[in-house]
Amino acid sequence: MVDYHATNNQSLYSAGGPQIYMEQENDWDRDLLLDPAWEKQQRKVRASESPGAAAGACAMRYLFLRKLLSCLPRPQEGAMSKIMQRIKLFIQCNEITTFCVSAFVEIVDGNAKMTLGMIWTIILRFAIQDISVEETSAKEGLLLWCQRKTAPYKNVNVQNFHISWKDGLAFNALIHRHRPELIDYDKLRKDDPVTNLNNAFEVAERYLDIPKMLDAEDIVNTARPDEKAIMTYVSSFYHAFSGAQKAETAANRICKVLAVNQENEHLMEDYEKLASDLLEWIRRTIPWLENRAPEKTMTEMQQKLEDFRDYRRVHKPPKVQEKCQLEINFNTLQTKLRLSNRPAFMPSEGRMVSDINGAWHKLEGAEKGYEEWLLNEIRRLERLDHLAEKFRQKAAIHESWTDGKEAMLTQKDYETASLSEIKALLKKHEAFESDLAAHQDRVEQIAAIAQELNELDYYDSPSVNARCQKICEQWDALGSLTQSRRESLERTEKQLESIDELYLEYAKRAAPFNNWMEGAMEDLQDMFIVHNIEEIQGLITAHDQFKSTLPEANKEREAIQAIQAEVQKIAQYNGIKLAGNNPYTTITPQSIDKKWEKVQQLVPQRDQALQEELARQQSNDHLRRQFANQANMIGPWIQNKMEEIGRISIEMNGTLEDQLTHLRQYEQSIIEYKPNIDQLEGDHQLIQEALIFDNKYTAYTMEHLRVGWEQLLTTIARTINEIENQILTRDAKGISQEQLHEYRTSFNHFDKDHSGVLQAEEFKACLISLGYDVENDKQGDAEFGRIMGIVDPNNSGAVTFQAFIDFMSRETTDTDTADQVIASFKILAGDKNYITAEELRRELPPDQAEYCIARMAPYTGPDAVPGALDYMSFSTALYGESDL
């Protein structure tokens, strides 16, 4: 008997290389080789490779084993020569190159271990070497196969081909995974390995035609069962279940296709819901923005303005984000559909991205018009309140002046008056007519203000009109009564004699002066409204001019009072008893002094009011400058960022991941700029609350900047989405970075105007440069029309870079097809033209099996059976070639 380890290993192999046998034998333990129990087990395993275990190769190994074992006693010289020749012939025919002649001599000399080793090499060659899982070696592939098949089973953890199999559960799990009806796995116990092993061996021998190569007691009682014996036995299970592996592969392909289809359907449903919700919000919001029903008061209109600000700050920004996200989801879905070779997604009628953009444009139009209307209404109501207050003030002054005038004009005092009294009455009436003429302007002003209030649709116009009508009718009556009284006095004028000239002079000078004071008091109490510093400075200048006339007015007052003093002096000097007050006027010296004191009081009050308004206008001017400084920085900043994003989307610097990282950092820098926008919004709100409607320090409005900011956020998000879609296309189609760079270079070369899209002629020139035959002839035009139908399905006349990449990747890569899916279903159906629900539930995961059952039409072919399903039409429908 030859000691295997005492022999030079190199003598056992050919010079060409030990290869498989050496690799498998290097880890054999010397003590294990010398163990009689091991030899006994090896003999049993090798002898178990009977013709019933597998087809022809195993039968040949069995016959060869019998021949070798029968030759173990040393034969005669001639017989040995014949056996040697037969062994060499067998080795050469089966391309077994690991044994040399000296090894065969040892076998013929009866070395049992050498014989068993050669048999192991033969088993490796015919039963194990051809096993391959994911391009691994035979042993690793067989181990990986066992791990995948037993992964779902409790108490099973296959890590090797010795200890992992001692409790017998792994053998039972392999059988149960492929033939669950043969074994009740839940009844097996980990603490009863002998029962588990015998159960698996007996079931495999009885139902799977796998001979019983191992003894349960040998495996259990051995500290480390023989690895090669278990590998040989497990390889029999692999070959027995190889047909099920094909079905699993086919099921995996179908699962992959169905998973893509289910994910796309979820994305479509999400798009439809988001689009429907956004359109519904727009539909509800537009009528509110288009409502132009004016309110009656400033408070109500300011509440409307506050509601509009809440809409701008609170309600609209989330919808802007939803609209942007909707476009991103739509582009991502279309990209995934193109990458999975599915037809493009067409949203429901009225829910296209273009429909949403149209509705959004209409919303913004209504929004802009609504804001302009609100501001105009506030200006109108402010003007109305000012006019109404002015009307009430002038009407009150006029009504106060006319009070008692009718009674005065209708009295008959001249009938019993003396001549002097008659003359006095006549003079008094002339003074009244002068006063009446002076009040004519005020009546005309009242009527003009009432007319303007009507034209501006003042809400309380009826009461204004009634009051104005009453004033006008009273004024007409006063004119008639005045004329009638003059006629009466003139009839008695001949009977009148002298009149006191001093009284007359007093009356003539006192009346206009009194009117001047009344006008001055009216002007000093008159309300004013200004919108800028220049207007208030104009009022201050006018007020200063008025104050400059006060010294002259005071001299006139003193002159009038001197006339009254002269009357008193003459009366006292001549002993004349005055009957009463000046018969020519009701204006007394006391009333003149009282009104003059009132004027003196109103002047400083007017000064204070004008200075306060000047301070307010200076504050408003500060707000204008503050807003303008920010707006003049933010406006160019937004424009610059928009130009930089356009430049980044055209240029290529680094990989797509680098570009995506750069764009996200760029997006973050834009988001971090948001506090400047919020600060500007705060400044704008202060301006609106101060009712400032113009700003000469900047050409930018808040609306313009809001639109620019929203466009900036949308543009950067859309650019990032385009890069992400390019990454999806690259990864799904296997496009290298160099190819993408070449595509982008070609695209940019023909994008002459740097618009980010190629017009039809630019795209044709690009195709010609890439070798496509699209010259201006009939065949070339047809080919170009076909390609344009792919890259521009909407007939926009322009080709985006994403569409260009999709076309180029479609031209250079391959994807799953309907024929491949049909072939996979046919494997699951056992080559039948139909498949049953039971077969789908057995081969596919539950959710995808039910997905197929719900969508497959009944099979109506000549070989149809009850419950048969048509998997062919279902497969073609997945790729848009027919309807489900």
BAMARPA-159575 format. One record per residue (C-alpha): residue in one letter; y, x, z. Coordinates in steps of 0.25 Angstrom, whole numbers, padded with zeros to 4 digits, always signed. Example, Ala and Ser with C-alpha at 12.3 -4.5 7.8 and 13.67 -1.06 7.14 Angstrom:
BEGIN
A-0018+0049+0031S-0004+0055+0029
END
This chain:
BEGIN
M+0000+0000+0000V+0013+0006-0004D+0025+0005+0005Y+0037-0001-0002H+0048+0007+0005A+0040+0020+0005T+0040+0019-0010N+0052+0024-0018N+0060+0012-0022Q+0064+0017-0035S+0050+0019-0040L+0048+0004-0039Y+0059+0001-0050S+0062+0004-0064A+0073+0014-0066G+0082+0003-0072G+0085-0002-0059P+0079-0010-0047Q+0089-0021-0048I+0084-0035-0043Y+0071-0030-0036M+0078-0019-0029E+0089-0028-0024Q+0080-0038-0019E+0071-0028-0012N+0081-0019-0006D+0082-0028+0006W+0067-0029+0009D+0064-0024+0023R+0053-0013+0024D+0047-0020+0036L+0046-0033+0029L+0039-0027+0017L+0028-0021+0026D+0027-0034+0034P+0013-0041+0030A+0019-0055+0033W+0030-0052+0023E+0020-0048+0012K+0012-0060+0015Q+0024-0069+0013Q+0028-0062+0000R+0014-0064-0005K+0015-0079-0002V+0029-0080-0008R+0025-0073-0021A+0012-0080-0022S+0019-0093-0021E+0026-0091-0034S+0016-0100-0041P+0017-0107-0055G+0021-0120-0048A+0033-0113-0042A+0041-0111-0055A+0038-0111-0070G+0032-0099-0078A+0039-0087-0071C+0033-0091-0058A+0019-0093-0064M+0020-0079-0070R+0024-0073-0056Y+0012-0080-0050L+0002-0075-0060F+0008-0061-0059L+0007-0062-0043R-0008-0066-0044K-0011-0054-0054L-0004-0044-0045L-0010-0049-0032S-0024-0048-0039C-0021-0034-0043L-0018-0029-0029P-0031-0022-0027R-0031-0009-0034P-0037-0011-0048Q-0044-0002-0058E-0036+0008-0066G-0037+0000-0079A-0034-0014-0072M-0022-0008-0066S-0017-0004-0079K-0018-0018-0085I-0011-0024-0073M+0000-0014-0073Q+0002-0018-0088R+0002-0033-0085I+0012-0031-0074K+0021-0022-0082L+0021-0032-0094F+0025-0044-0084I+0036-0036-0079Q+0042-0032-0092C+0041-0046-0098N+0049-0052-0086E+0059-0041-0086I+0056-0036-0072T+0061-0022-0071T+0061-0019-0056F+0047-0013-0055C+0042+0000-0061V+0027+0005-0063S+0026+0011-0050A+0029-0002-0043F+0017-0008-0051V+0008+0003-0047E+0011-0001-0032I+0008-0016-0035V-0005-0012-0042D-0009-0003-0030G-0008-0016-0021N+0006-0015-0015A+0008-0029-0011K+0023-0028-0007M+0026-0021-0020T+0018-0033-0027L+0026-0043-0019G+0039-0036-0022M+0037-0036-0037I+0033-0051-0036W+0047-0053-0029T+0054-0046-0040I+0047-0055-0050I+0051-0067-0042L+0065-0062-0042R+0064-0061-0057F+0059-0075-0060A+0063-0084-0049I+0075-0079-0042Q+0083-0069-0051D+0087-0080-0061I+0094-0088-0050S+0109-0087-0051V+0120-0096-0043E+0134-0093-0047E+0131-0079-0053T+0124-0073-0040S+0112-0065-0039A+0098-0072-0038K+0097-0071-0023E+0112-0074-0021G+0111-0086-0031L+0098-0091-0024L+0105-0090-0010L+0118-0097-0015W+0110-0108-0021C+0102-0110-0008Q+0115-0110+0000R+0122-0121-0009K+0110-0130-0009T+0108-0129+0006A+0123-0129+0010P+0123-0144+0014Y+0111-0144+0024K+0113-0142+0039N+0106-0130+0045V+0104-0123+0032N+0112-0110+0029V+0106-0101+0018Q+0111-0087+0019N+0099-0079+0015F+0084-0080+0010H+0077-0078+0024I+0083-0083+0037S+0090-0095+0031W+0077-0101+0027K+0069-0099+0040D+0071-0114+0045G+0067-0120+0032L+0079-0129+0031A+0085-0121+0019F+0072-0124+0011N+0072-0139+0014A+0087-0140+0011L+0085-0134-0003I+0074-0145-0006H+0083-0156+0000R+0095-0152-0008H+0088-0154-0021R+0077-0164-0017P+0082-0172-0005E+0070-0182-0006L+0060-0171-0002I+0065-0167+0012D+0072-0174+0023Y+0081-0163+0027D+0087-0170+0039K+0073-0170+0046L+0072-0155+0046R+0074-0146+0058K+0080-0132+0059D+0071-0129+0071D+0058-0132+0063P+0058-0121+0052V+0043-0122+0049T+0043-0137+0046N+0056-0135+0037L+0050-0124+0029N+0036-0130+0027N+0043-0143+0023A+0052-0136+0013F+0040-0128+0007E+0031-0140+0006V+0041-0149-0001A+0045-0138-0010E+0030-0136-0014R+0027-0150-0015Y+0039-0156-0023L+0046-0144-0029D+0034-0136-0033I+0039-0124-0025P+0026-0116-0019K+0026-0113-0004M+0030-0099-0004L+0033-0097+0010D+0027-0100+0024A+0036-0107+0034E+0029-0099+0046D+0032-0086+0039I+0047-0089+0037V+0049-0095+0051N+0041-0083+0058T+0049-0072+0050A+0062-0067+0055R+0067-0065+0041P+0059-0073+0030D+0057-0065+0018E+0069-0067+0009K+0062-0065-0005A+0052-0075-0001I+0062-0086+0002M+0070-0082-0010T+0058-0084-0019Y+0055-0097-0012V+0069-0102-0013S+0070-0098-0028S+0059-0108-0030F+0069-0119-0025Y+0080-0114-0034H+0072-0115-0046A+0066-0129-0042F+0080-0134-0040S+0087-0127-0052G+0088-0140-0059A+0096-0147-0048Q+0106-0135-0049K+0109-0139-0063A+0112-0153-0058E+0121-0148-0047T+0129-0140-0057A+0131-0152-0066A+0135-0160-0054N+0145-0149-0050R+0151-0150-0064I+0152-0165-0063C+0158-0164-0049K+0169-0154-0053V+0173-0163-0065L+0173-0176-0056A+0181-0169-0045V+0192-0165-0056N+0192-0179-0061Q+0193-0185-0047E+0204-0176-0043N+0212-0179-0055E+0210-0194-0053H+0216-0193-0038L+0228-0185-0044M+0230-0196-0054E+0229-0207-0043D+0239-0199-0035Y+0249-0197-0046E+0248-0212-0049K+0251-0216-0035L+0262-0206-0033A+0269-0210-0046S+0267-0225-0043D+0274-0223-0029L+0285-0214-0035L+0288-0224-0046E+0288-0236-0036W+0298-0229-0027I+0307-0226-0039R+0305-0241-0043R+0310-0246-0030T+0321-0236-0028I+0328-0237-0042P+0332-0252-0040W+0338-0248-0026L+0346-0237-0033E+0350-0246-0045N+0355-0257-0035R+0370-0257-0037A+0374-0269-0028P+0387-0264-0021E+0389-0266-0006K+0401-0272+0000T+0405-0262+0011M+0405-0247+0012T+0395-0247+0023E+0385-0254+0015M+0387-0244+0003Q+0387-0232+0012Q+0373-0237+0017K+0368-0238+0003L+0373-0224+0001E+0366-0219+0014D+0353-0226+0008F+0355-0219-0005R+0356-0205+0003D+0343-0209+0011Y+0336-0211-0003R+0341-0198-0008R+0337-0190+0005V+0325-0197+0010H+0318-0206-0001K+0320-0198-0014P+0316-0184-0010P+0301-0187-0008K+0301-0195-0021V+0306-0183-0028Q+0295-0175-0022E+0285-0186-0026K+0290-0186-0040C+0288-0170-0041Q+0274-0171-0035L+0271-0182-0045E+0274-0173-0056I+0267-0161-0050N+0254-0170-0048F+0255-0175-0062N+0256-0161-0068T+0245-0156-0059L+0236-0168-0063Q+0238-0165-0078T+0235-0151-0076K+0222-0154-0069L+0218-0164-0079R+0220-0154-0090L+0213-0143-0083S+0201-0152-0081N+0201-0156-0095R+0205-0171-0092P+0214-0180-0099A+0229-0180-0095F+0233-0190-0084M+0241-0201-0088P+0248-0209-0077S+0249-0224-0077E+0259-0230-0085G+0273-0228-0079R+0268-0217-0070M+0270-0205-0079V+0278-0193-0074S+0288-0197-0085D+0289-0211-0079I+0291-0206-0065N+0302-0196-0070G+0309-0208-0078A+0309-0217-0065W+0314-0205-0057H+0325-0203-0067K+0329-0218-0066L+0329-0217-0051E+0338-0205-0051G+0347-0212-0061A+0348-0224-0052E+0350-0215-0040K+0362-0208-0046G+0368-0221-0051Y+0366-0227-0037E+0373-0215-0030E+0385-0216-0039W+0385-0231-0037L+0385-0229-0022L+0396-0219-0022N+0405-0228-0031E+0402-0240-0023I+0406-0233-0010R+0419-0228-0017R+0422-0243-0022L+0420-0248-0008E+0428-0238-0002R+0439-0241-0012L+0437-0256-0009D+0438-0254+0006H+0451-0246+0004L+0457-0257-0005A+0452-0268+0004E+0459-0262+0016K+0472-0259+0008F+0471-0274+0003R+0470-0279+0017Q+0481-0270+0022K+0491-0274+0011A+0487-0289+0012A+0490-0289+0027I+0503-0282+0025H+0507-0292+0015E+0502-0304+0023S+0510-0299+0035W+0522-0298+0026T+0521-0312+0020D+0518-0319+0033G+0529-0329+0036K+0535-0327+0022E+0532-0341+0017A+0538-0347+0029M+0550-0339+0028L+0552-0343+0013T+0550-0358+0016Q+0559-0360+0027K+0572-0368+0025D+0582-0360+0034Y+0592-0359+0023E+0595-0374+0023T+0602-0373+0037A+0607-0359+0036S+0621-0355+0035L+0627-0348+0024S+0625-0334+0030E+0611-0338+0033I+0609-0343+0019K+0614-0330+0014A+0606-0323+0024L+0593-0330+0020L+0596-0327+0005K+0597-0313+0008K+0585-0313+0017H+0577-0320+0005E+0582-0309-0004A+0576-0298+0006F+0563-0306+0006E+0562-0306-0009S+0564-0291-0009D+0553-0290+0002L+0544-0299-0006A+0546-0291-0019A+0543-0278-0011H+0530-0285-0006Q+0526-0288-0021D+0519-0274-0022R+0511-0277-0010V+0506-0290-0015E+0502-0283-0029Q+0495-0272-0022I+0487-0282-0014A+0483-0290-0027A+0480-0276-0034I+0471-0272-0022A+0464-0285-0022Q+0461-0284-0037E+0455-0270-0035L+0446-0275-0024N+0441-0286-0033E+0439-0276-0045L+0431-0267-0035D+0422-0279-0031Y+0427-0278-0016Y+0417-0286-0008D+0428-0294+0000S+0436-0297-0013P+0436-0313-0010S+0444-0311+0003V+0453-0300-0004N+0456-0310-0015A+0459-0321-0006R+0468-0313+0002C+0475-0308-0010Q+0476-0322-0016K+0483-0327-0004I+0493-0315-0004C+0496-0318-0018E+0498-0333-0016Q+0506-0330-0004W+0515-0320-0012D+0517-0330-0023A+0521-0341-0013L+0531-0331-0007G+0537-0328-0020S+0539-0343-0023L+0544-0346-0009T+0554-0334-0010Q+0559-0339-0023S+0561-0353-0018R+0568-0348-0005R+0578-0340-0014E+0581-0352-0022S+0584-0360-0010L+0593-0349-0004E+0601-0347-0017R+0604-0362-0018T+0611-0360-0005E+0616-0346-0008K+0630-0351-0012Q+0632-0356+0002L+0629-0342+0007E+0639-0332+0010S+0639-0318+0015I+0627-0311+0020D+0627-0299+0029E+0626-0287+0020L+0621-0279+0031Y+0609-0288+0033L+0606-0288+0018E+0607-0273+0017Y+0598-0272+0029A+0588-0281+0023K+0588-0275+0009R+0586-0261+0015A+0577-0265+0026A+0567-0273+0017P+0563-0261+0008F+0563-0251+0019N+0554-0261+0027N+0545-0262+0014W+0545-0247+0014M+0540-0246+0028E+0530-0257+0026G+0525-0249+0014A+0525-0236+0021M+0517-0242+0033E+0507-0248+0022D+0506-0235+0015L+0504-0227+0029Q+0493-0237+0033D+0487-0237+0019M+0473-0232+0018F+0469-0221+0009I+0457-0215+0003V+0456-0201-0003H+0444-0192-0009N+0450-0178-0009I+0460-0169-0003E+0470-0171-0014E+0471-0186-0012I+0473-0185+0003Q+0484-0174+0000G+0490-0183-0009L+0491-0194+0001I+0497-0184+0011T+0507-0179+0001A+0511-0194-0001H+0512-0196+0014D+0521-0184+0016Q+0530-0189+0005F+0531-0203+0012K+0534-0196+0025S+0545-0188+0018T+0552-0202+0015L+0552-0206+0030P+0566-0199+0033E+0573-0207+0022A+0566-0220+0026N+0571-0218+0041K+0585-0216+0035E+0583-0230+0028R+0578-0236+0041E+0590-0231+0049A+0599-0236+0038I+0593-0250+0038Q+0594-0250+0053A+0608-0246+0052I+0611-0259+0044Q+0606-0267+0055A+0614-0260+0065E+0626-0262+0057V+0624-0277+0057Q+0623-0277+0072K+0636-0269+0073I+0644-0278+0063A+0639-0290+0071Q+0643-0284+0084Y+0656-0279+0079N+0660-0293+0073G+0653-0301+0083I+0643-0307+0074K+0631-0314+0080L+0619-0312+0072A+0611-0324+0070G+0598-0316+0069N+0591-0305+0061N+0595-0300+0047P+0594-0313+0039Y+0590-0304+0026T+0578-0298+0031T+0567-0299+0042I+0566-0284+0043T+0572-0280+0056P+0576-0267+0061Q+0565-0267+0071S+0555-0270+0061I+0560-0258+0052D+0559-0249+0065K+0545-0254+0068K+0540-0251+0054W+0547-0238+0054E+0540-0234+0067K+0527-0239+0061V+0529-0230+0049Q+0532-0218+0058Q+0519-0221+0065L+0511-0222+0052V+0515-0209+0046P+0508-0200+0056Q+0496-0209+0055R+0496-0208+0040D+0497-0192+0042Q+0485-0192+0051A+0477-0201+0042L+0480-0192+0030Q+0477-0179+0037E+0463-0185+0042E+0460-0189+0027L+0464-0175+0023A+0455-0169+0033R+0444-0178+0028Q+0446-0174+0014Q+0446-0159+0018S+0433-0162+0024N+0428-0169+0012D+0433-0157+0004H+0425-0148+0013L+0412-0156+0011R+0415-0155-0004R+0416-0140-0004Q+0404-0139+0005F+0395-0147-0004A+0400-0140-0016N+0397-0126-0011Q+0383-0130-0008A+0381-0138-0021N+0387-0127-0029M+0376-0117-0024I+0365-0127-0024G+0367-0132-0038P+0366-0118-0045W+0355-0115-0036I+0347-0127-0041Q+0350-0123-0055N+0346-0109-0053K+0333-0113-0047M+0330-0122-0058E+0332-0111-0068E+0324-0101-0060I+0312-0111-0060G+0313-0113-0075R+0313-0098-0077I+0301-0096-0067S+0293-0107-0075I+0295-0099-0088E+0293-0085-0083M+0279-0080-0078N+0280-0070-0066G+0266-0067-0060T+0254-0076-0059L+0255-0091-0058E+0252-0090-0043D+0264-0080-0042Q+0272-0090-0050L+0268-0102-0041T+0270-0094-0029H+0284-0090-0034L+0288-0104-0038R+0283-0109-0024Q+0292-0099-0017Y+0303-0103-0027E+0300-0118-0023Q+0301-0114-0008S+0314-0107-0010I+0319-0120-0017I+0314-0129-0006E+0321-0119+0005Y+0334-0122-0003K+0333-0137+0001P+0341-0136+0014N+0353-0132+0005I+0351-0145-0003D+0350-0153+0010Q+0363-0147+0015L+0370-0151+0002E+0364-0165+0004G+0371-0165+0018D+0384-0160+0012H+0383-0171+0001Q+0380-0182+0011L+0393-0177+0019I+0401-0178+0006Q+0395-0192+0004E+0398-0197+0018A+0412-0192+0016L+0413-0200+0003I+0416-0188-0005F+0414-0192-0020D+0418-0179-0027N+0417-0164-0026K+0426-0155-0034Y+0419-0143-0029T+0406-0144-0036A+0400-0150-0048Y+0386-0153-0041T+0383-0166-0035M+0372-0169-0025E+0365-0177-0035H+0365-0166-0045L+0360-0156-0034R+0349-0166-0029V+0344-0168-0043G+0344-0152-0046W+0336-0150-0032E+0326-0160-0036Q+0324-0154-0050L+0323-0141-0044L+0312-0145-0034T+0304-0153-0045T+0305-0141-0055I+0300-0131-0045A+0288-0140-0041R+0285-0143-0056T+0285-0128-0059I+0276-0125-0048N+0267-0136-0052E+0267-0130-0066I+0262-0116-0061E+0252-0123-0052N+0246-0131-0065Q+0246-0117-0072I+0238-0111-0061L+0228-0123-0062T+0227-0122-0077R+0225-0107-0075D+0214-0108-0065A+0207-0120-0071K+0207-0114-0085G+0205-0099-0081I+0218-0094-0087S+0221-0080-0083Q+0235-0076-0078E+0237-0068-0091Q+0234-0080-0099L+0244-0088-0092H+0254-0077-0094E+0251-0077-0108Y+0253-0092-0109R+0266-0092-0102T+0271-0080-0110S+0268-0088-0123F+0274-0100-0118N+0287-0094-0113H+0288-0086-0127F+0289-0099-0135D+0297-0106-0124K+0310-0102-0130D+0319-0111-0123H+0312-0108-0109S+0310-0123-0107G+0296-0121-0101V+0290-0129-0112L+0286-0126-0127Q+0292-0136-0138A+0282-0139-0149E+0286-0128-0158E+0286-0118-0147F+0272-0122-0143K+0268-0121-0158A+0273-0107-0159C+0266-0103-0146L+0253-0109-0151I+0254-0101-0164S+0257-0088-0156L+0244-0091-0148G+0236-0092-0161Y+0235-0107-0163D+0236-0112-0177V+0247-0123-0176E+0255-0118-0188N+0263-0128-0196D+0252-0134-0205K+0244-0147-0204Q+0233-0141-0196G+0242-0133-0187D+0251-0145-0184A+0238-0153-0180E+0233-0142-0171F+0247-0141-0165G+0248-0156-0163R+0234-0156-0156I+0239-0145-0146M+0252-0152-0143G+0244-0164-0140I+0237-0156-0129V+0249-0149-0123D+0260-0160-0125P+0252-0173-0123N+0265-0181-0121N+0272-0176-0134S+0284-0170-0127G+0285-0159-0137A+0284-0148-0127V+0273-0140-0120T+0273-0136-0106F+0267-0122-0101Q+0257-0130-0093A+0252-0138-0106F+0252-0124-0113I+0243-0118-0102D+0234-0130-0102F+0233-0129-0118M+0230-0114-0118S+0220-0115-0106R+0213-0127-0113E+0212-0118-0126T+0206-0106-0118T+0197-0113-0107D+0186-0123-0106T+0184-0134-0096D+0174-0145-0092T+0171-0155-0103A+0165-0169-0103D+0153-0163-0110Q+0150-0154-0098V+0152-0165-0088I+0142-0174-0097A+0132-0162-0097S+0133-0161-0082F+0131-0176-0080K+0119-0175-0089I+0113-0165-0080L+0114-0174-0068A+0108-0185-0076G+0096-0177-0080D+0100-0177-0095K+0101-0192-0095N+0113-0199-0103Y+0117-0206-0090I+0117-0204-0075T+0115-0213-0063A+0123-0215-0051E+0111-0209-0042E+0111-0196-0050L+0127-0195-0049R+0126-0197-0034R+0115-0187-0033E+0121-0176-0041L+0136-0178-0037P+0144-0179-0024P+0146-0193-0020D+0161-0195-0023Q+0159-0189-0037A+0146-0197-0040E+0153-0210-0036Y+0165-0206-0045C+0155-0204-0057I+0148-0217-0054A+0160-0225-0053R+0166-0220-0067M+0153-0219-0075A+0150-0230-0085P+0136-0236-0086Y+0127-0229-0096T+0124-0238-0108G+0115-0228-0116P+0101-0232-0121D+0095-0224-0110A+0103-0231-0099V+0097-0235-0086P+0103-0244-0075G+0114-0237-0067A+0116-0226-0078L+0130-0220-0079D+0137-0214-0092Y+0141-0200-0088M+0145-0196-0102S+0156-0206-0103F+0161-0203-0089S+0161-0188-0092T+0169-0189-0105A+0179-0199-0097L+0182-0188-0087Y+0188-0179-0099G+0196-0191-0105E+0186-0192-0117S+0183-0207-0114D+0187-0218-0104L+0179-0220-0091
END
